[in-house]
């Protein structure tokens, strides 16, 4: 394994298992996406290594949904850089590393941590004092840098097996973030977890407009499919929240659209919701700016000016958005979402 070009960045995988990266089959219909199996070194990412106030689990590296705004694309840079000079790896993957930018590889070359469930089980069984906070109230977020129920999960079932491990450990505080109704497949395991741990499922949904959603999130499930998943989860007694994040300026921030979304969410039995304006780190801009130029050319100059020197849109916009959403929450009986899962975006590294 070649030395990291980014000092301080922990390697995604240990050197001794680099050779195990090989393309593996996936039962799906996405011909332009390839999956590569690996043996991960750890299943749990702690606050000290991520800089976030909770533990996280990501069964996959990369995400096939291809959302134009995704903040997590930066993570693929460290993996793809290694493959350019390592001749032990799969030839197709190495060739991709030469010609495909890492921010695009994030949604086209997905790494499957095939040993993650077994590794998690051993960690929780033998980890000792280091993992004691997990049973003393610190949270675990599943899906901080990937969607744990992306299409690959239908074949590999890593997220389900991880949940089965967590179901054996009482006193945990778990949050799952996903856009996929596939999570309803695992209602039986989720019910086992809520018997002795705190669990909340956060469904990400930023618009009810099916065609608009398809442009912004090209491979993600439709808004209606996500709404049906919310209802099923609530009927099963699972706590459900909605992440209306990110709100895209000039695209999904129309008052009538936001109100319609909050109203429908409330009708599904959801009682808490989080909203946040778009943040663009340096890597996310590489994907998002071309998207805006192609699909919303009238907004391109405004986006470039707004995000040229900052991750954030201005304080005034964020304040007005927060005020408006608070009014909608009160009108439709929703609570503002708890703070710690939202910091996944707010504290993410470049």
C-alpha positions as CSV (number, residue, x, y, z in Angstrom):
1,X,0.0,0.0,0.0
2,X,1.4,3.4,-0.9
3,X,1.8,6.0,1.7
4,X,-1.2,8.3,2.2
5,X,-1.0,11.6,0.3
6,X,-3.2,13.2,3.0
7,X,-1.4,13.2,6.4
8,X,-3.7,12.5,9.4
9,X,-6.2,10.7,7.3
10,X,-6.8,7.2,8.6
11,X,-6.6,4.5,5.9
12,X,-10.0,3.0,5.1
13,X,-8.5,-0.5,5.0
14,X,-5.3,-2.1,6.4
15,X,-2.5,-2.8,4.0
16,X,-2.6,-6.5,4.4
17,X,-6.1,-6.8,2.9
18,X,-5.7,-4.5,-0.1
19,X,-5.2,-7.5,-2.3
20,X,-8.7,-8.7,-1.4
21,X,-10.3,-5.9,-3.4
22,X,-12.0,-7.8,-6.2
23,X,-15.0,-7.1,-8.2
24,X,-18.0,-9.1,-6.9
25,X,-21.5,-9.7,-8.4
26,X,-24.5,-7.7,-7.3
27,X,-28.1,-8.6,-8.0
28,X,-29.3,-5.4,-9.5
29,X,-30.0,-3.5,-12.7
30,X,-27.4,-0.7,-12.6
31,X,-24.9,-1.7,-15.3
32,X,-22.7,1.3,-14.9
33,X,-22.1,0.6,-11.2
34,X,-19.5,-2.0,-10.0
35,X,-19.1,-3.5,-6.5
36,X,-15.9,-4.5,-4.9
37,X,-15.6,-6.7,-1.8
38,X,-13.2,-6.0,1.0
39,X,-12.4,-6.9,4.6
40,X,-12.6,-3.8,6.7
41,X,-10.3,-3.2,9.7
42,X,-13.1,-1.8,11.9
43,X,-16.8,-1.6,11.9
44,X,-17.2,1.3,14.4
45,X,-15.9,4.8,13.8
46,X,-15.4,6.6,17.1
47,X,-15.8,10.3,17.9
48,X,-12.0,10.7,18.2
49,X,-11.4,9.6,14.6
50,X,-14.3,11.4,13.0
51,X,-14.6,14.6,15.0
52,X,-18.3,14.0,15.4
53,X,-20.1,13.6,18.8
54,X,-21.3,10.0,18.1
55,X,-20.1,6.7,16.8
56,X,-20.9,5.7,13.3
57,X,-21.2,2.6,11.1
58,X,-21.1,2.6,7.3
59,X,-21.5,-0.9,5.8
60,X,-20.5,0.4,2.3
61,X,-18.0,2.9,1.0
62,X,-19.7,5.0,-1.6
63,X,-23.4,5.3,-2.5
64,X,-25.2,4.3,-5.7
65,X,-28.0,6.8,-5.3
66,X,-25.9,9.5,-6.9
67,X,-27.5,12.5,-5.1
68,X,-26.0,15.7,-6.7
69,X,-25.5,17.4,-3.4
70,X,-23.9,14.6,-1.4
71,X,-21.3,15.8,1.1
72,X,-19.6,12.4,1.6
73,X,-17.9,12.1,-1.8
74,X,-14.6,13.3,-0.2
75,X,-14.2,9.9,1.4
76,X,-13.5,8.2,-1.9
77,X,-10.5,10.3,-2.7
78,X,-8.3,8.4,-0.2
79,X,-9.3,5.0,-1.5
80,X,-9.0,5.8,-5.2
81,X,-5.6,7.5,-4.8
82,X,-4.1,4.3,-3.5
83,X,-5.3,2.2,-6.5
84,X,-3.4,4.3,-9.0
85,X,-0.1,2.9,-8.0
86,X,-1.0,-0.5,-6.5
87,X,-0.6,-3.3,-9.1
88,X,-2.0,-6.0,-6.7
89,X,-5.6,-4.8,-7.1
90,X,-8.3,-5.6,-9.6
91,X,-7.3,-4.4,-13.1
92,X,-10.7,-2.8,-13.8
93,X,-10.6,-0.9,-10.5
94,X,-7.0,0.3,-11.0
95,X,-7.9,1.5,-14.5
96,X,-10.9,3.3,-13.1
97,X,-8.7,5.0,-10.6
98,X,-6.6,6.4,-13.4
99,X,-9.5,7.9,-15.5
100,X,-12.5,8.4,-13.2
101,X,-12.5,11.3,-10.7
102,X,-13.0,10.1,-7.1
103,X,-16.1,12.2,-6.7
104,X,-17.8,10.3,-9.5
105,X,-16.3,6.9,-8.4
106,X,-18.2,7.5,-5.1
107,X,-21.5,6.6,-6.9
108,X,-20.1,4.2,-9.5
109,X,-17.6,2.0,-7.6
110,X,-19.0,0.8,-4.3
111,X,-16.9,-1.0,-1.7
112,X,-18.7,-3.7,0.3
113,X,-17.3,-4.3,3.8
114,X,-18.2,-8.0,3.8
115,X,-16.8,-8.7,7.3
116,X,-18.5,-5.7,9.0
117,X,-21.2,-7.7,10.9
118,X,-18.7,-10.2,12.3
119,X,-16.2,-7.5,13.1
120,X,-18.9,-5.5,14.9
121,X,-19.9,-8.6,16.9
122,X,-16.3,-9.2,18.0
123,X,-15.8,-5.6,18.8
124,X,-18.8,-5.3,21.1
125,X,-18.0,-8.6,22.7
126,X,-14.3,-8.1,23.3
127,X,-13.8,-4.3,23.0
128,X,-13.5,-3.6,26.7
129,X,-13.6,-0.1,28.2
130,X,-13.1,1.7,24.9
131,X,-16.6,0.8,23.9
132,X,-18.2,1.3,27.3
133,X,-19.7,4.7,26.3
134,X,-21.9,2.8,23.8
135,X,-23.9,1.3,26.6
136,X,-23.9,4.5,28.6
137,X,-25.9,6.6,26.2
138,X,-23.5,7.7,23.4
139,X,-25.2,7.4,20.1
140,X,-24.4,5.2,17.1
141,X,-25.4,6.5,13.7
142,X,-25.8,4.0,10.8
143,X,-25.3,5.8,7.5
144,X,-23.2,8.9,8.2
145,X,-21.3,8.6,4.9
146,X,-23.4,6.2,2.8
147,X,-26.9,5.0,2.5
148,X,-27.1,1.7,4.4
149,X,-30.1,0.6,2.3
150,X,-28.8,1.5,-1.1
151,X,-29.5,-1.2,-3.8
152,X,-26.5,-3.3,-2.9
153,X,-28.1,-4.1,0.5
154,X,-30.7,-6.3,-1.3
155,X,-28.0,-8.7,-2.2
156,X,-25.4,-8.3,0.6
157,X,-27.7,-7.8,3.6
158,X,-24.9,-6.2,5.5
159,X,-27.1,-3.6,7.3
160,X,-29.5,-6.3,8.3
161,X,-26.8,-8.4,9.8
162,X,-25.3,-5.4,11.6
163,X,-28.7,-4.7,13.1
164,X,-29.0,-8.3,14.2
165,X,-25.7,-7.9,16.1
166,X,-26.9,-4.6,17.7
167,X,-30.2,-6.3,18.7
168,X,-28.1,-8.5,21.0
169,X,-26.8,-5.6,23.0
170,X,-29.2,-3.7,25.3
171,X,-29.0,0.0,26.3
172,X,-27.8,1.4,23.0
173,X,-28.9,4.6,21.3
174,X,-29.2,4.1,17.6
175,X,-30.1,6.3,14.6
176,X,-30.4,5.1,11.0
177,X,-30.5,7.5,8.1
178,X,-31.7,6.3,4.7
179,X,-33.7,7.3,1.6
180,X,-34.8,3.7,1.0
181,X,-38.1,1.9,1.7
182,X,-35.9,-1.3,1.9
183,X,-35.6,-0.6,5.6
184,X,-39.1,-1.9,6.0
185,X,-37.7,-5.3,5.2
186,X,-36.0,-5.3,8.5
187,X,-39.0,-4.2,10.7
188,X,-38.7,-7.5,12.6
189,X,-35.1,-6.7,13.7
190,X,-36.0,-3.1,14.4
191,X,-38.7,-4.3,16.8
192,X,-36.3,-6.5,18.6
193,X,-33.9,-3.5,19.1
194,X,-36.6,-1.2,20.5
195,X,-37.4,-3.6,23.2
196,X,-34.2,-2.7,25.1
197,X,-32.5,0.2,23.2
198,X,-33.5,3.6,21.8
199,X,-33.9,3.6,18.0
200,X,-34.9,6.3,15.6
201,X,-35.1,6.0,11.8
202,X,-34.5,9.2,9.8
203,X,-35.9,9.2,6.3
204,X,-34.3,11.8,4.1
205,X,-36.8,13.6,1.9
206,X,-36.3,17.1,0.4
207,X,-39.2,17.4,-2.1
208,X,-42.5,15.7,-3.0
209,X,-42.0,16.5,-6.7
210,X,-41.2,13.1,-8.3
211,X,-39.6,14.6,-11.4
212,X,-37.5,17.1,-9.5
213,X,-36.4,14.4,-7.1
214,X,-35.3,12.2,-10.0
215,X,-33.1,15.0,-11.4
216,X,-31.5,15.8,-8.0
217,X,-31.3,12.2,-6.7
218,X,-31.2,10.2,-9.9
219,X,-31.1,6.7,-8.4
220,X,-32.8,7.2,-5.1
221,X,-36.3,5.9,-4.4
222,X,-39.3,8.1,-5.2
223,X,-40.8,10.5,-2.6
224,X,-44.0,8.4,-2.5
225,X,-42.0,5.2,-1.8
226,X,-40.3,7.0,1.1
227,X,-43.6,8.2,2.5
228,X,-45.0,4.7,2.4
229,X,-42.0,3.5,4.3
230,X,-42.6,6.1,7.0
231,X,-46.2,4.9,7.4
232,X,-45.2,1.3,7.7
233,X,-42.5,2.0,10.2
234,X,-44.8,4.1,12.3
235,X,-47.5,1.4,12.2
236,X,-44.8,-1.0,13.4
237,X,-44.2,1.2,16.4
238,X,-40.8,2.5,15.2
239,X,-39.9,6.1,15.9
240,X,-39.5,7.9,12.6
241,X,-38.0,11.4,11.8
242,X,-37.6,13.2,8.5
243,X,-34.4,14.9,7.4
244,X,-35.4,17.7,5.0
245,X,-31.8,18.2,4.3
246,X,-30.4,19.9,2.4
247,X,-32.8,22.5,1.3
248,X,-31.5,23.6,-2.1
249,X,-31.7,27.4,-2.6
250,X,-33.9,28.4,-5.6
251,X,-34.9,24.7,-6.2
252,X,-36.6,23.1,-3.2
253,X,-37.1,26.2,-0.9
254,X,-40.4,27.4,-2.3
255,X,-42.8,28.0,0.6
256,X,-45.6,26.1,-0.9
257,X,-43.4,23.1,-1.6
258,X,-42.0,23.1,1.9
259,X,-45.4,23.4,3.5
260,X,-46.8,20.5,1.4
261,X,-43.9,18.4,2.5
262,X,-44.3,19.1,6.2
263,X,-48.1,18.5,5.9
264,X,-47.6,15.1,4.2
265,X,-44.9,14.0,6.7
266,X,-47.3,14.8,9.5
267,X,-50.0,12.8,7.8
268,X,-47.7,9.7,7.9
269,X,-47.5,9.9,11.7
270,X,-44.1,11.4,11.8
271,X,-43.6,13.8,14.8
272,X,-40.1,15.2,14.4
273,X,-38.2,16.7,11.5
274,X,-34.9,18.4,10.8
275,X,-34.2,21.0,8.1
276,X,-30.9,22.6,7.0
277,X,-29.8,24.6,4.0
278,X,-27.3,23.2,1.5
279,X,-23.7,23.1,2.6
280,X,-21.0,22.5,-0.1
281,X,-17.6,21.3,0.8
282,X,-14.8,21.5,-1.8
283,X,-15.5,18.0,-3.1
284,X,-19.2,18.3,-3.2
285,X,-18.9,21.4,-5.5
286,X,-17.1,19.3,-8.1
287,X,-20.3,17.4,-8.6
288,X,-22.9,20.0,-7.7
289,X,-21.8,22.9,-9.8
290,X,-21.8,21.0,-13.1
291,X,-25.3,19.7,-12.1
292,X,-26.6,23.2,-11.6
293,X,-25.1,24.4,-14.8
294,X,-26.8,21.6,-16.7
295,X,-30.2,21.5,-15.1
296,X,-30.6,25.0,-13.6
297,X,-28.4,27.3,-15.7
298,X,-30.3,30.4,-14.5
299,X,-29.0,29.7,-11.0
300,X,-25.4,28.8,-11.8
301,X,-23.9,32.3,-11.3
302,X,-25.7,32.8,-8.0
303,X,-24.5,29.4,-6.7
304,X,-20.9,30.1,-7.7
305,X,-21.0,33.5,-6.0
306,X,-22.7,32.2,-2.9
307,X,-20.5,29.1,-2.3
308,X,-17.2,30.3,-3.9
309,X,-15.5,30.9,-0.6
310,X,-17.7,29.2,2.0
311,X,-19.5,26.0,2.7
312,X,-22.6,27.9,3.9
313,X,-25.1,30.1,2.4
314,X,-25.5,33.4,4.2
315,X,-26.7,33.8,7.8
316,X,-29.8,35.7,6.8
317,X,-31.0,32.9,4.5
318,X,-30.4,30.2,7.1
319,X,-32.2,32.3,9.8
320,X,-35.3,32.9,7.6
321,X,-35.4,29.2,6.6
322,X,-35.2,28.1,10.3
323,X,-38.0,30.6,11.3
324,X,-40.3,29.5,8.5
325,X,-39.8,25.8,9.1
326,X,-40.4,26.3,12.9
327,X,-43.7,27.9,12.0
328,X,-44.6,25.0,9.8
329,X,-43.6,22.5,12.5
330,X,-45.9,24.2,15.0
331,X,-48.8,24.4,12.5
332,X,-48.7,20.7,11.8
333,X,-47.7,19.4,15.2
334,X,-44.1,18.4,14.5
335,X,-41.1,18.8,16.8
336,X,-37.7,20.1,15.8
337,X,-35.3,17.2,15.4
338,X,-32.8,16.4,18.1
339,X,-29.4,18.0,17.4
340,X,-26.9,15.2,17.4
341,X,-27.8,13.4,14.1
342,X,-27.9,16.7,12.3
343,X,-24.3,17.4,13.1
344,X,-23.3,14.6,10.7
345,X,-23.5,17.2,8.0
346,X,-22.5,20.2,10.0
347,X,-19.2,18.8,11.3
348,X,-18.2,16.7,8.3
349,X,-14.6,17.1,7.1
350,X,-13.7,18.5,3.7
